[in-house]
């Protein structure tokens, strides 16, 4: 929904050739889990008074074709429910509903830096103009509302970034946003504040002058109270506008440690579905979910774990981590738990001094695992639990290991 209207199955994008089918699917997805009446579908597809006598049959045919498309996915059903149809699907599998869920979670974060990071994760789901390719008259208001929703979240994100001291990084994006929406005052206010905090007070005042002139010429009005107040505070060099200086470490690079995905890869549908189910269950709460793939050596556990992990990289925007524990390697000793954990902490930007002074750096750092909450990690061929248990965070017990590939989807 947050771009061209398409479906995804087993990691592949499926384009819907029929424009009317795209429109019907978009209407059903927007109301996922709720009934959309047949009359409403007809009204949405045609301008008022222009629907042909066969309109209801056309919609029914579209639904029939969409049923075939949806039927390949056991996690979704398009059902007949009077007086229309309903698409039954986990909302977290729809980018729009996942976006709203991530925004709600980000708004609960504190301080501003965490809120900004969460909102960025949500905004990363957008792929272009919402509902692109679904050009029914009845979808125009929904498209406009979604575009406004994204813009409001972007403004909220940029506000949090400026509040958290990232005003210099925000200036280029704010400049582009002001150019795209010249009559919208909130981006203009944020850009003025970001410039001032970056030591560019004269540019901030010039920006205010241009904004006031543009509003007067195009709308015959003055800037609103918030923008006028900020202008006055910049003129008087209000000390409260300056953030307190503090030493902040540079943000850690996002870890991308997964080896190349196996190709070709076929089968294992049941196992892939079970891993998907574990991921969806994990998304519903705060519990860390660990999935272990057990079996004899050489049957493809690592390939299965890597194939699944690559299919879901979008669900782990904070990065993906990988380690071969060599628990049953004929050519070398198992990986020392301290080495494995240190590699993860290095990938997350945790300095060695921040680890507890023990023989094995148990990953207790709240900052490290807060950052890792959007990461996936993949461990292959772990050794027995007596050696691998130190790799777990203090709050998470180790499972009983068999030769396995493990995926940590949280």
Secondary structure, DSSP 8 states (H G I E B T S, - for coil): --SB-EEEETTEEEE---HHHHHHHHHHHHTTTS-EEHHHHHHHHS-TT---TTHHHHHHHHHHHHHHHHHT-TTEEEEEETTEEEEEE-GGGSHHHHHHHHHHHHHT--SHHHHHHHHHHHHTT--SSTTBT---GGGHHHHHHHHHHHHHHHHHHHHHHHHTT-HHHHHHHHHHHHHHSTT-HHHHHHHHHHHHHTT-HHHHHHHHHHHHHHHHHHHS----HHHHHHHHHHHTT-GGGS------------EE------SS----HHHHHHHHHHHHHHHTSS---EEEEE-STTSSHHHHHHHHHHHTGGG-TTEEEEEE--TT-TTS----HHHHHHHHHHHTT--GGGS-SSSS-----HHHHHHHTTEEEEEES---HHHHGGGS-TTS------SEEEEEE-
